[in-house]
Amino acid sequence: MPDRTAHTPAPPADRPDRLRNVALVGAGGAGKTTLAEALARTAGVLTRAGTVPDGTTTADWEDVEHQQQRSVQLALLPLPWRDLKINLIDAPGYADFAGELQAALRAAEAALFVHSAADPEVPRPVRALWQQCEDARLPRAIVLTHLNTARVRLDDVLRMLQDTLGTPDTVRLLHHVDLRDGHLHGLTDLLTGRTRGTPQDAPATDLEAERARLVEALAGEDDTLMARYLDGEGLDTAALTAGLRRELLAGTLHPVLATAPDGTGCDALLDLLADAFPSPADRTDHLPAADPDAPLTAQVVHTGEDPYLGRLSLLKVFAGTLRPDTTAHLPDGTEERLTAPHSPLGRQLRPVPLAVAGDLATVTKLTAARTGDTLTTGGTALPPWPLPEALLPTAVRARSKSDDDKLSQALGRLSAQDPALRVEQNPDTHQLVLWCTGEAHLAVTLDRLTTRHGVHVDTVPYEVALRETFAAPADGHGRHVKQSGGHGQYAVCDLTVEPLPGGGFEFVDRVVGGAVPRHFVPSVEKGVRAQLAHGLHGHPMTDVRVTLTDGKAHSVDSSDAAFQTAAALALKEAADRTAVEVLEPVDEVRVLLPDEYQGAVLADLSARRGHVLGTEIGGPGLSLVRAEVPELELTRYPLDLRSLSHGTGRFTRSYLRHAPMPAHLAARHTGG
C-alpha cells in the first residue's frame, strides 16, 4: 500500500485546554471512517484520503476490516488544527463492537454523530446512543454525509433530525448549505459569512433570516448578549462563538454540519471542534480532573498487537503527566513500567516526549494491564465502561497438536485485548467455548487467532450440559463375582433408586445385620457416584436418592473395587426397570426492548418452548419481558433478537435449573 502520510510529527499538546477529544459515532455505513479520512487530509496529516472499498483508509488497517468492509475497533487520528491537537476517535458502528464504541466515549469529551443523509430515519440503536450521551451530559453535534445521494432534500433531513433527536430550537444548521444536482457545492457560515467551496450566491434575505434565527438562539441564554441583540447592536464573531460553545457544552444546542468526501465542509467542522467543543479541562463528570501536576491516573481504552513491538496499549491520561519510564501500578498492586509514549496514526506510531492530562497515547509491552484497567502512581481505580454481554456461544477445537499447544496462550492474549470476548472450558461438555457478541465479533476473533497468533481452529457443534434422572422408583441388583485362580473378586449389593427432584444426590445406608461390612459401604457410594457422573447415555445423572438395602460379601475376595463395580451394575439394572428422563438446562431470560416489538418477541419466545413469566415497564417506551427458556433454544438467540427488534433489543440470561426434556427431543440426544 502506498504511503499517504504527510510525515509530519505528532501534534504537540502541552496543556489540557489545547486538546479536543472527539468520538465519531453513528450507524454502520454512515461514513464515519470516510469522514475521518477527509478531516485528516484537510488537517494536512494525509496527502490524500483513502477509501473503505479499496481498503486504504488509515483508521481501518487490519485485514479483517478490509474483508468485512467496516471498522471493528476504535482508531485514533491526532490532527493538528490551528494551535490545538484534535484527537479524532473513529468508533465502530456495528452492534457486535459496542464495547469499542463505549471505550471511545470514555476517552472523549464530546461526540460527533455522523448521519447519512440517504437514511430516511435515525436508526433505533443510534437514538439509544444519543439518549445515553444525553444522560451523561456529553456535548453532541451532527455531521451529514452522503449528500450526493439522489433525491436528498436537506430540509426533510433536518426536520427528521429535529423531530427525532431534539427540537428545531436545539438541532440547528450552522451553515447555509448549497446542495444542487446531488452535489454539495459549498457552505456559507451563518455567523461569519465566510464561504467554503463554491456556493451559489443565496438571496440575502434568506441568509439574513437564517442568521437571525441562529443568533437569537445563541444569545437567548445570555442576558447581556440578548440585551445587545434586542437593542440592534451587532454581535461580533467572538461573542457569538462563545455563545455557541456555551450552548453546546450545556446540551441546549446540537449544531448540524454538512460535509463531502472531497473535503468540502471539513475545515468548517474542524473550526467548530476547535472553537466550541470542550477540552479535557471542561469535564464535570465523576472522573478525575485533568490536572497535569496530579499523580498519574490513566486507563487502558484499547489494546492491540504488533508482530514486532508486542502488546500496544492505548491510554487515556485522565490526570498527571505520562513520561517515559514511569512506574505505575494496577489496582491489585501489580507494577507496570510505562515505556516512552507514542501518538498513533492508524497503525503508525510516532514518538512524543510526554502525554499531559487529557491526552491519549500508546505505550508498548505492558505485561499485566488489560483493556479497562487503571494505571496510577497514586490515584484510584476508574470504573469500567459498559460492555455488551457476550451471549453467542461457539465451540472450537484446535486443528492440530501444534495449534493445541498455542491455543490457550493465544486466547488469553485475545481476551486481555478484547474484554467483550469470554473464553470458557465447559466442565460438563469438555468443550472450549468462545462467547462472542455476534457473528462479526466471532469472525474477527477467529481471524486474529490465525493472523496474529498462527493458531488454526475448527468450529464444532455447541453442546448444552444435559442431565439424566430416574422417572420413577426402581430396584437394582448388582453381582460382581470373578474367580480366575489366586485372589478373586466378590461383591453383591441391592439398591433402591428413587427420584429426588431438585435434590441433587442423596445416599442412604439401610443395610442390617452386617450383610455389607461397614468398611465397604463407602465403596458402594463411590461406585454409585462414579456411575451417576458417567450416566447411562453419556449425560451425568442427578436428582436421585440411592438406598443400599442389602448385599453380600466374602471374607477373602471382597474388596473396595469389587463393591464399586457391583454398585454400578445395580444402578444400571434399576435404570433398565424404569424410564430415565433427560434433563435440559433452563435459563431465566430478561429481554428489554421497545414496546413496538413486544408482540413479535413474545411469539418467538413461545416458539422456543419458553414460558413467559410476565412483562413490565422497562423505561420510557420500553418493555421488560421475563421468561424461562431452555438453553438449547438460546444458542442463536442474540442474532434472532437483533433481527426481530431491528437491533434495539437486549437480553440477559442466567441458569435457573434442569428440567425434563420432551421425549421426542430427548430421543435425539440418547439415541432412543
C-alpha positions in Angstrom: 0.0 0.0 0.0 1.5 3.4 -0.9 2.3 5.7 2.0 -0.2 8.6 2.1 1.0 10.1 5.4 2.4 13.6 5.2 5.3 12.5 7.6 4.5 15.4 9.9 5.4 14.9 13.6 2.7 14.2 16.1 0.9 17.4 17.0 2.1 18.7 20.4 -0.2 19.3 23.4 1.4 20.8 26.5 -1.9 21.8 28.2 -5.2 20.1 28.6 -7.0 23.2 27.2 -5.2 22.7 23.9 -6.8 19.3 23.5 -10.0 18.2 21.9 -11.0 14.5 22.2 -13.9 13.8 19.9 -15.6 10.4 19.2 -17.0 9.8 15.8 -20.2 7.7 16.3 -23.2 6.6 14.3 -24.6 3.7 12.4 -22.5 1.3 10.4 -22.2 2.6 6.9 -22.9 6.2 7.8 -19.5 7.3 6.6 -17.5 7.8 9.8 -14.2 6.4 8.6 -14.5 8.2 5.2 -15.2 11.5 7.2 -12.1 10.8 9.4 -10.0 10.4 6.2 -11.3 13.7 4.8 -10.6 15.5 8.1 -7.1 14.1 8.2 -6.5 15.2 4.7 -7.8 18.7 5.4 -5.6 18.9 8.5 -2.5 18.0 6.4 -1.9 14.7 8.1 -2.6 12.7 4.9 -1.5 13.6 1.4 -4.8 12.1 0.1 -7.8 10.3 1.6 -8.2 6.6 1.4 -11.5 4.7 0.7 -13.2 1.9 2.5 -13.9 -0.2 -0.6 -10.2 -0.1 -1.6 -9.1 -0.9 1.9 -6.8 2.1 2.0 -8.1 4.1 5.0 -5.8 5.0 7.8 -8.2 4.1 10.6 -9.2 0.6 9.2 -5.8 -1.1 8.7 -6.5 -4.7 9.8 -7.1 -7.2 7.1 -10.3 -8.3 8.7 -11.6 -4.8 8.5 -10.9 -4.8 4.8 -12.7 -8.2 4.4 -15.8 -7.1 6.4 -15.7 -3.5 4.9 -16.3 -2.0 8.3 -14.5 -0.8 11.4 -14.1 -3.5 14.1 -12.1 -1.5 16.6 -11.6 2.2 17.6 -8.8 4.0 15.9 -7.1 7.3 16.8 -6.2 10.1 14.4 -4.5 13.0 16.1 -5.0 16.1 14.0 -3.2 19.5 14.3 -5.6 22.4 13.7 -4.6 25.9 14.4 -2.7 25.7 17.8 -4.7 22.7 19.0 -4.5 18.9 18.9 -7.7 17.2 18.0 -7.8 13.5 18.9 -10.3 12.1 16.5 -11.5 8.7 17.7 -13.2 6.7 15.0 -15.6 4.2 16.7 -17.2 1.1 15.1 -20.9 1.5 14.3 -21.8 -2.2 14.2 -23.5 -3.7 17.2 -21.0 -6.5 17.7 -18.3 -4.0 18.6 -20.3 -1.8 21.0 -17.6 -2.3 23.6 -15.1 -0.4 21.4 -17.7 2.3 21.0 -18.1 2.7 24.7 -14.4 2.8 25.1 -14.3 5.6 22.6 -16.9 7.6 24.6 -14.9 7.1 27.8 -11.8 8.6 26.0 -13.8 11.6 24.6 -15.2 14.7 25.9 -17.8 15.1 23.1 -19.4 13.0 20.4 -19.8 13.8 16.7 -22.8 11.9 15.4 -22.4 11.0 11.7 -25.7 10.5 9.9 -26.1 9.5 6.3 -28.5 11.9 4.5 -29.6 8.9 2.4 -31.0 7.3 5.5 -34.7 8.4 6.0 -34.5 8.0 9.8 -32.1 7.8 12.6 -31.7 4.1 13.4 -33.0 3.0 16.8 -29.6 2.0 18.2 -28.3 5.4 17.3 -31.2 7.1 19.1 -30.5 5.0 22.2 -26.8 6.1 22.0 -27.9 9.7 21.7 -30.0 9.3 24.8 -27.0 7.7 26.6 -24.9 10.7 25.8 -27.8 13.0 26.9 -27.9 11.2 30.2 -24.1 11.5 30.6 -24.3 15.3 29.6 -21.9 14.7 26.8 -21.9 17.5 24.2 -23.0 16.4 20.7 -23.0 17.7 17.2 -24.3 16.1 14.0 -22.5 15.7 10.7 -24.4 14.9 7.5 -22.7 12.7 4.9 -23.8 11.1 1.6 -25.4 14.3 0.5 -24.6 13.3 -3.1 -27.3 10.6 -3.0 -30.1 11.2 -5.5 -33.2 12.9 -4.2 -31.8 14.0 -0.9 -33.7 17.0 0.4 -31.8 18.8 3.2 -34.9 20.4 4.7 -36.5 17.0 5.1 -33.4 15.5 6.7 -33.1 18.4 9.1 -36.7 18.2 10.1 -36.4 14.5 10.7 -33.3 15.1 12.9 -35.2 17.8 14.9 -38.2 15.5 15.4 -36.0 12.5 16.4 -33.1 14.0 18.4 -34.4 17.2 19.7 -36.4 20.2 18.6 -36.0 23.0 15.9 -34.5 25.1 18.7 -31.9 22.6 19.8 -30.9 20.9 16.4 -29.7 23.7 14.1 -27.7 24.1 10.9 -24.7 26.3 11.4 -24.3 27.0 7.7 -26.4 27.8 4.7 -25.8 24.7 2.5 -25.7 24.9 -1.3 -26.9 21.4 -2.3 -27.6 21.2 -6.0 -27.8 18.4 -8.6 -26.9 15.9 -5.9 -23.7 17.6 -5.1 -22.5 19.7 -2.1 -21.1 22.8 -3.8 -20.3 24.8 -0.8 -21.3 26.4 2.6 -21.8 29.8 3.9 -21.1 30.3 7.6 -24.1 32.0 9.2 -22.0 33.5 12.0 -19.1 34.9 10.0 -20.4 35.0 6.4 -17.3 33.0 5.3 -17.8 30.6 2.4 -16.3 27.2 1.8 -16.2 25.6 -1.5 -18.0 27.4 -4.3 -21.6 28.0 -3.1 -24.0 29.8 -5.3 -25.0 33.2 -4.1 -28.1 32.8 -1.9 -30.7 35.5 -1.6 -29.5 38.0 1.0 -33.0 37.9 2.7 -32.7 34.1 3.2 -29.2 34.4 4.7 -30.3 37.2 7.0 -33.3 35.3 8.2 -31.3 32.1 8.9 -28.6 34.1 10.6 -31.1 35.9 12.8 -32.7 32.7 14.0 -29.3 31.3 14.9 -28.1 34.4 16.6 -31.3 34.7 18.6 -30.8 31.1 19.8 -27.1 31.7 20.8 -28.0 34.9 22.6 -31.1 33.5 24.3 -29.4 32.1 27.4 -27.1 35.1 27.9 -28.9 38.2 29.3 -26.1 40.5 28.2 -26.0 39.2 24.6 -29.8 39.2 24.4 -29.9 42.8 25.5 -27.4 43.8 22.9 -29.2 41.8 20.3 -32.6 43.4 21.1 -31.0 46.8 21.1 -30.0 46.2 17.5 -26.3 46.1 18.4 -24.2 44.0 16.1 -22.8 40.9 17.8 -19.2 40.2 16.9 -18.0 36.7 15.9 -16.1 36.2 19.2 -19.3 36.8 21.2 -21.3 34.5 19.0 -18.7 31.8 19.1 -18.6 32.0 22.9 -22.4 31.7 22.9 -22.2 28.7 20.6 -19.7 27.0 22.9 -21.7 27.7 26.0 -24.9 26.3 24.4 -23.1 23.2 23.1 -21.5 22.4 26.4 -24.8 22.9 28.2 -26.5 20.5 25.8 -29.1 23.1 24.7 -27.7 23.2 21.1 -26.6 20.5 18.8 -25.1 22.0 15.7 -25.6 20.3 12.3 -23.0 20.5 9.6 -22.6 19.1 6.1 -19.5 17.6 4.5 -18.5 15.9 1.3 -15.7 13.2 0.7 -13.8 15.8 -1.4 -13.2 17.8 1.8 -15.9 20.4 1.3 -17.1 21.5 4.8 -14.2 19.7 6.6 -12.4 22.9 7.6 -15.7 24.3 8.9 -16.1 21.2 11.0 -12.5 21.4 12.3 -13.1 25.0 13.2 -16.2 24.1 15.2 -14.2 21.4 17.1 -11.6 24.0 17.9 -13.8 26.9 18.8 -16.8 25.3 20.5 -16.1 21.7 21.6 -14.9 21.0 25.2 -11.4 20.3 26.2 -10.5 17.8 28.9 -10.3 20.7 31.3 -14.0 21.2 30.9 -15.0 17.8 32.2 -17.6 17.9 35.0 -18.3 14.2 35.4 -17.1 11.8 38.2 -13.8 11.1 36.5 -10.5 12.8 37.7 -9.9 16.4 36.8 -7.4 17.0 34.1 -4.5 18.3 36.3 -1.1 17.7 34.7 0.6 18.1 38.1 -1.5 15.4 39.9 -0.5 11.8 40.4 -0.7 9.8 37.1 -4.1 8.2 36.5 -4.6 6.6 33.1 -6.9 3.9 31.8 -6.3 1.4 29.0 -9.0 2.1 26.5 -7.8 -0.2 23.7 -5.3 -3.0 23.3 -3.7 -4.0 20.0 -0.8 -6.1 19.0 2.2 -5.6 16.7 4.3 -8.6 15.4 7.5 -6.7 16.4 6.6 -4.5 19.3 4.2 -6.9 21.0 1.2 -5.5 23.0 0.2 -2.0 22.2 -1.9 -0.2 24.9 -3.8 3.0 24.1 -4.1 5.0 27.3 -6.3 7.9 28.2 -4.4 10.1 30.7 -7.0 11.5 33.0 -4.7 13.1 35.5 -1.0 13.7 35.8 1.6 13.5 33.0 2.8 10.4 31.3 6.6 10.5 30.8 9.0 7.8 29.6 9.9 5.0 32.1 7.1 5.9 34.5 6.4 3.2 37.1 2.7 2.8 37.7 0.5 0.2 39.5 -2.7 -1.7 38.8 -5.4 -1.7 41.4 -4.2 -5.1 42.7 -0.7 -3.7 43.3 0.9 -5.2 40.2 3.7 -2.9 39.0 4.0 -1.9 35.3 6.8 0.1 33.7 5.4 2.5 31.1 7.7 2.9 28.2 8.1 6.0 26.1 4.6 7.3 24.9 3.7 7.4 21.2 1.0 9.2 19.3 -0.7 6.6 16.9 -1.9 7.5 13.5 -3.8 4.3 12.4 -1.1 1.6 12.7 1.8 4.1 12.6 3.4 5.1 15.9 5.1 8.5 16.3 7.2 9.2 19.4 6.2 12.0 21.7 8.1 13.3 24.7 5.1 13.1 27.1 1.3 13.0 27.3 -0.4 15.5 29.6 -3.7 15.1 31.4 -6.5 14.7 28.9 -4.3 13.3 26.1 -4.2 9.9 24.5 -1.0 7.9 23.9 0.2 4.4 23.1 2.7 2.5 25.2 4.2 -0.8 24.4 4.9 -4.1 26.1 2.7 -3.8 29.2 2.6 -7.3 30.7 -0.4 -7.4 33.0 -2.7 -4.4 32.1 -5.8 -5.4 30.2 -8.3 -3.2 28.4 -10.3 -1.3 31.0 -7.5 -1.4 33.7 -6.4 1.7 35.5 -2.7 2.5 35.9 -1.8 5.0 38.6 1.1 6.4 40.7 -1.2 7.4 43.5 -4.8 7.7 42.3 -7.8 5.3 42.5 -9.1 2.8 40.0 -11.6 4.2 37.5 -14.9 2.4 36.9 -15.2 0.3 33.8 -17.4 1.4 30.9 -20.5 -0.6 30.0 -19.7 -3.7 27.9 -22.1 -5.8 25.7 -22.6 -9.2 27.2 -21.1 -12.0 25.1 -24.1 -14.3 24.7 -23.4 -16.1 21.4 -21.5 -19.4 22.1 -19.3 -21.2 19.5 -17.4 -24.4 20.4 -13.9 -24.6 18.8 -11.2 -27.3 18.5 -7.6 -27.0 17.7 -6.8 -28.3 14.2 -3.5 -29.9 15.1 -1.3 -30.7 18.0 0.9 -27.7 17.4 -2.3 -25.5 17.3 -3.4 -27.0 20.6 -0.1 -26.2 22.2 -0.5 -22.5 21.4 -4.3 -22.1 21.7 -4.6 -21.4 25.4 -1.9 -18.7 25.4 -3.4 -17.1 22.2 -6.9 -17.0 23.7 -5.5 -15.5 26.9 -3.9 -12.7 24.9 -7.0 -12.1 22.9 -9.3 -11.9 25.9 -6.9 -9.4 27.5 -7.2 -7.2 24.5 -10.9 -7.7 24.0 -13.0 -7.6 27.2 -16.1 -8.4 25.3 -14.7 -11.9 24.5 -15.3 -14.6 27.1 -13.4 -17.9 26.9 -14.9 -20.9 28.7 -13.7 -24.5 29.2 -17.1 -26.1 29.9 -16.6 -28.6 32.7 -19.7 -30.7 31.7 -19.3 -31.0 27.9 -15.4 -30.5 28.0 -15.8 -28.1 25.1 -13.7 -25.0 24.6 -16.4 -22.3 24.0 -15.9 -18.8 22.7 -18.7 -16.4 23.9 -18.9 -13.5 21.4 -21.4 -10.6 20.9 -22.3 -11.7 17.4 -21.2 -13.4 14.2 -19.0 -10.5 13.1 -17.2 -10.5 16.5 -16.7 -14.2 16.2 -15.2 -13.8 12.7 -12.8 -11.2 14.0 -11.7 -13.4 16.9 -11.1 -16.4 14.6 -9.2 -14.2 12.1 -7.0 -12.8 14.8 -6.3 -16.3 16.2 -4.9 -17.2 12.7 -3.3 -14.0 11.5 -1.8 -12.7 14.8 -1.0 -16.0 16.6 -0.8 -18.6 13.9 -3.4 -20.8 15.5 -5.9 -22.6 13.4 -9.2 -23.9 14.9 -12.3 -25.6 13.6 -15.8 -24.8 14.9 -17.8 -27.8 16.1 -21.5 -28.0 17.2 -22.1 -26.4 20.6 -23.4 -28.8 23.2 -25.5 -27.9 26.2 -25.0 -29.7 29.5 -27.8 -32.3 29.6 -28.5 -34.5 32.7 -30.4 -37.7 33.3 -32.6 -38.8 36.1 -35.0 -41.6 37.1 -38.6 -41.0 36.2 -39.9 -43.5 38.9 -38.5 -45.6 41.7 -36.8 -48.9 40.8 -34.7 -51.6 42.4 -31.4 -53.0 41.1 -29.3 -56.0 42.0 -25.6 -55.9 41.3 -23.5 -59.1 41.5 -19.8 -59.0 40.7 -18.1 -62.4 41.1 -14.9 -63.5 39.4 -12.6 -66.4 40.2 -9.6 -66.9 37.9 -7.1 -68.5 40.2 -5.5 -66.7 43.0 -7.2 -63.7 44.6 -10.9 -63.4 43.4 -13.5 -60.6 43.3 -16.8 -60.9 45.1 -19.4 -58.3 45.9 -23.2 -58.2 45.9 -25.4 -55.3 46.6 -29.1 -54.3 46.3 -30.1 -50.7 45.7 -33.3 -48.8 45.5 -33.3 -45.7 43.4 -36.0 -43.0 43.5 -36.4 -39.6 42.0 -35.4 -36.6 44.1 -36.5 -33.5 42.1 -34.0 -30.6 42.7 -32.2 -32.5 45.4 -29.0 -33.4 43.5 -27.8 -36.7 45.0 -28.5 -38.5 48.3 -27.1 -41.8 49.5 -28.8 -43.8 52.3 -27.5 -46.9 54.1 -30.2 -49.2 55.3 -28.3 -52.5 55.5 -29.0 -54.5 58.6 -27.2 -57.5 60.1 -23.8 -56.6 58.5 -24.8 -58.0 55.1 -22.4 -55.4 53.7 -19.5 -54.8 56.1 -19.3 -51.2 57.3 -16.0 -50.5 55.7 -17.4 -51.4 52.2 -20.4 -49.1 52.4 -18.3 -46.1 51.3 -17.2 -48.2 48.4 -20.8 -48.7 47.3 -21.4 -45.0 47.5 -18.2 -44.3 45.5 -19.3 -46.7 42.8 -22.8 -45.2 42.6 -21.3 -41.7 42.3 -19.0 -42.7 39.5 -21.8 -44.3 37.5 -24.0 -41.2 38.1 -21.2 -39.0 36.8 -20.9 -41.0 33.7 -24.6 -41.5 33.2 -26.3 -44.1 31.1 -26.3 -42.3 27.8 -23.2 -40.1 28.3 -25.0 -37.5 30.4 -24.5 -37.2 34.2 -27.4 -38.4 36.4 -28.8 -36.2 39.1 -31.7 -35.6 41.4 -31.8 -39.2 42.8 -31.8 -40.8 46.2 -30.0 -44.2 46.2 -30.6 -46.5 49.2 -28.4 -49.5 49.9 -30.8 -52.2 51.2 -28.9 -55.5 51.2 -25.8 -57.3 49.9 -23.2 -60.0 50.4 -19.5 -60.1 51.0 -16.7 -62.7 51.0 -14.2 -62.7 53.8 -11.3 -63.0 51.3 -12.4 -62.0 47.9 -14.4 -58.8 48.7 -12.7 -55.5 48.0 -13.3 -51.8 47.5 -13.1 -52.2 43.7 -15.5 -55.2 43.7 -18.2 -53.3 45.6 -17.7 -50.2 43.4 -18.4 -52.4 40.3 -21.3 -54.2 41.9 -22.9 -50.8 42.8 -22.6 -49.6 39.2 -24.2 -52.8 37.9 -27.1 -52.4 40.4 -27.7 -48.9 39.3 -27.7 -49.9 35.6 -30.2 -52.7 36.4 -32.5 -50.3 38.2 -32.4 -48.0 35.2 -33.4 -50.9 32.9 -36.5 -51.4 35.1 -37.9 -47.9 34.7 -37.9 -44.8 32.5 -34.9 -42.5 32.5 -35.6 -38.8 31.8 -33.3 -36.4 30.1 -33.0 -33.1 31.8 -32.0 -29.9 30.0 -30.8 -26.6 31.5 -33.4 -23.9 31.6 -32.3 -20.2 31.8 -34.1 -17.2 33.2 -34.2 -14.7 30.3 -34.9 -10.9 30.6 -35.5 -9.1 27.4 -35.5 -5.3 27.3 -36.9 -3.9 24.0 -39.1 -1.1 22.5 -42.8 -1.7 23.1 -43.5 -2.0 19.3 -41.6 -5.2 19.1 -43.0 -6.9 22.2 -45.6 -9.0 20.3 -43.0 -10.5 17.9 -40.6 -11.3 20.7 -43.3 -12.9 22.8 -44.4 -15.1 19.9 -40.7 -16.0 19.3 -40.1 -17.0 22.9 -43.2 -19.2 22.9 -41.9 -20.9 19.7 -38.6 -21.6 21.6 -40.6 -23.6 24.3 -40.3 -20.6 26.6 -42.6 -19.9 29.5 -43.3 -16.2 29.7 -43.4 -15.1 33.4 -44.6 -11.6 32.8 -43.9 -8.2 31.2 -43.4 -4.9 32.9 -42.4 -1.3 32.0 -38.6 -1.2 31.4 -38.4 2.6 30.8 -39.9 5.2 28.5 -41.3 3.3 25.6 -39.6 0.1 26.7 -40.9 -3.3 27.9 -39.1 -5.8 30.0 -40.1 -9.4 29.3 -39.2 -12.2 31.8 -39.3 -15.8 30.6 -37.9 -19.2 31.3 -36.4 -20.7 28.2 -34.4 -24.0 27.6 -30.8 -23.2 26.9 -30.9 -25.4 23.8 -33.2 -22.8 22.3 -31.0 -19.8 23.1 -27.9 -20.8 21.1 -28.7 -18.3 18.2 -31.0 -16.0 20.2 -28.6 -13.0 20.2 -28.8 -13.0 16.4 -32.6 -13.6 16.2 -33.4 -11.0 18.8 -31.3 -8.4 16.9 -33.3 -9.2 13.7 -36.7 -9.2 15.5 -36.1 -5.9 17.2 -34.1 -4.2 14.5 -31.0 -4.1 16.6 -32.7 -2.5 19.6 -33.4 -5.5 21.9 -31.0 -6.6 24.7 -31.3 -9.6 26.9 -29.6 -11.3 29.8 -29.7 -14.9 30.8 -28.8 -16.8 34.0 -29.0 -20.5 34.8 -32.2 -21.5 36.7 -32.5 -25.3 36.9 -32.5 -28.5 34.9 -36.0 -29.6 33.7 -37.3 -32.7 31.8 -36.8 -32.5 28.1 -39.7 -33.5 25.8 -39.4 -37.2 24.8 -39.1 -36.5 21.1 -36.2 -34.2 21.6 -34.6 -36.4 24.3 -34.5 -39.3 21.8 -32.2 -37.3 19.6 -29.7 -36.9 22.4 -29.8 -40.5 23.8 -30.1 -42.5 20.6 -33.5 -43.7 21.7 
